Amino acid sequence: MIEQLQALDRWLLIAANAHRTPRLDTWMVFFSERFVWFPAYFVLLVVLAYLYQRRAFLLLPLLGLSVALADMISSRFFKPYFARLRPCHDPDLSATLNLVNGCGGQFGFISSHAANAFSLAVFVALVLPRRYRVAKWFLFLWAAIVSYSRMYLAAHFPSDVLAGTLLGCVLAWGCAKVYQRLSARWWPTAAPIAEPIVA
């Protein structure tokens, strides 16, 4: 069973990496670069601060905590503990892969990109009201493309990305739950902006 799952993991990785074009190379590198998203992150923080006003003093630190935990746990715990080679460092695979953006660190389990992207997307989706569903879908689409880019660039196996996604979702849910409870306790008379999270 384990061997079959590993074979599927490799097959999906090779399939994602093989279907490439020069234009897709450019876009996948773009989506994979964290620093190019900083202006978008800044705009998002400004919008959240405007929407939540004084409650932003609680919401924004918890959002930051969710992403920071996702990054630290994936990078400082999972990667050194499991020590699973990235596909581009795997001697059985690297010679057959298209490496258009280098390879990065040695270990790949789990994907920090996926953990961070889904932590941000899920947290914001949980605290925003339903009327912002277009923004929510955009954030999930962005997180999915970022995650796919890591497989396309042969930096992560699909299982690395899936595990990172799950970690980010769990941390985002926990931090959003803390926000909902503390916000209701500290500002009980304030007009609700988002519906409570269903436990």
N, C-alpha and C positions, 0 to 999 in steps of 0.2 A: 504493500500500500504506500509506504513512504517513498519507495523507488518510483512508483507511478506518479506520485505528486511532484517529485523532483523533476521527472521527465517532462511533465506538463508545464512546470515552472520554466524550464529551459526552452521548451517549444514556444511558449507565449512570448518569452523574451526575444528569441530569435525572430519571431514573426513581427513583433513591434519594431525591431531594429532593422529588419530587411526592407520593409516598405518605406523607402525614403526617397526624397528628391532634394535638390539643392535648396528650393524654397522652404520645404519643411525643415530642413536642417537649420536654416536661419531662425525660423519661428520657434522651434523646439529649444534652441540655445537661448533665445530671448525669454521664453517662459521659464526656463530653468535657472536663470540668473536672478538671485534674490535682490540685488541692489537696484535693478531697474524698476522694481515694484515699490520702492520707498516713497515716491511722490503719490502713488495711489493709496498707500497706507496712511500717509499724512492727511490726504483728503478724507479718507474714511474716518479717521480719528476726529477731525474737525466736525464732520457731519454728526457723528455720535455725540460729541460734546454739545453741539447745538440742540440736538433732539432731547437729550437727557438732562441738560443744564446741571443743576447741583448734583444730581445722581450720577453724573459722569465721573465725579471724584471717586465713586465706588466702582462703576462699570469699567472704566478704562484700565485701572490697575488690575482688575480681575481678568480682563481680556489679555493684558500683557502677561499676567501670570500663567494663563492657559497656554499661550504660545511659548513662553519661556520654559515651562515644564516639559512641553512636547519636545522642544529642541534639546534640552539637557538630558532628559531620560533616554531619548533615542540615540544621542551622540555619545554620552558619557557612561551610560549603563549598557544598553543593548549591544551597541557595536563592539566595544571591547570584550564584553562578556561572551557573546556568541562567536565573534571573530570570523564571521562568514565573509569570504572574499566577494568583492563586487564582480559582476560579470566581466568587466573590462580588465580585471586582475586575475580572473580564473584562467589558468594555463590551458585548460581544455576548450575554452571558448574564445579567448581574446583574439586569437589569430584570425578568426572567421567573422568578427564583428566590425561594424563600421563605427569608428570612434571619431566623431567630428568635433568633440569638445573636450578632449583629454579624458582623464579618468578620475581624478579626485583622490580621496583617501582610500586606504586599503580595504576597509571593511564596509559592508553595505546593509547589514540587517540591524536596525530597520531604517526605512527612508525618513530622514529628517524633513525633507521637502514636503512629503505627503503628510507627515504628522503636523507640521507647522501650518500648512495650507488648510487642512481640514479642521484644525483646532480653531483657527480664525473664522472660517466659514460657518462652522456649526455654532460657535458661540454667538456670532452676530445674528445668525438665523433664529436662534432660540430667544434672543431678547428683543428682536425687532417685531413690531406688530404685523399682523397678516397683510395689511395694505401695502407693505413693502415686499411682497412676494417676488416681484421682478428682480429687485436687488438681491434677494436671497438666492434665486436661481442663478443669477450672474456669479455670485460668490462660489456656489457649488461647481458651476462650469469652470471657473478659473482654477479651483482646487483640483478638479479632475484633469484639466489640461496640464497643469504643473506636474501632477503625479505621473501622467502618461509620458511626459517629456523625459522623465528619469529612466523609463524603460526604453524609450526610443533612442536615447543617448547611451544606452548600455551601462548606466551607472547603477541600476538596481534591477533585481529580479522582481517579477510581479508579486511574489509573496512578501518581499521587502516593503513594497508600496502598500499592499493590503494591510500588513501589520502596522505600518505607520499611520494609515488612515484610521484604523480602529483605535490606536492610542490617542490620536488627536481628537477623535469624536468623544471618547470617554472623558478626557481631561476637560474638553469644552463643556460637556454636559455638567460635570461637577462644578466648574467655576460659574457657569450660568445659574445653576441651582443656588449656589451661595449668594450670587447677586440678587436673585428673586427674594430670597428669605431676608437678607439684611436690608434690602431696599424697602420691603414691606414693614419691617420693624422700625427703621430709622425715619422713614417718610410715609407714615400711614395715611396721611391726608392728601398726599400728592396725587394728581390725576395719573392713572395707570397708562403707561406707554405700551407695554407688551403684556400679553396674556400670561398667566402663570404657567410654568413648565409642568407638564403632567408627570408625576413620579412613576 
